[in-house]
Amino acid sequence: MDQNQFEVTRQDHDDVSVLAIKGFLDAHTAPEFEFAIQELLQNNRYKMVVDFQELNYISSAGLGVFMGFIEEVRKNGGDIKLAQMNEKVFKIFDLLGFPNLYEIYKSRNEAIQKFRTT
């Protein structure tokens, strides 16, 4: 996968939507990720899990996508939970204090289950 490639796929598990992101999330690819989240919001789907398993890189523009939507998502009773981050990506999130703002899980299923218990 070359450096400007990015892919987002969606799977719905009842009322929880999982967005699996793959490749490089940066200024060039952030609009595609924004579109995927906007589509969920337009369909009143506010419980989201973002699966980072195949994400190789995230820039500040990619991080900004999360900050751009979290208020609206939580205002509507939902949340964005993060799952399966590699160590390199986690370090970027950690450096910017994101673990204080977002719940981060080792597995996609663990994140989905958290919506069931809250």
Secondary structure, DSSP 8 states (H G I E B T S, - for coil): --TT-EEEEEEEETTEEEEEEEEEESTTTHHHHHHHHHHHHHTT--EEEEEEEEEEEE-HHHHHHHHHHHHHHHHTT-EEEEE---HHHHHHHHHTTGGGTS-EESSHHHHHHHHHH-
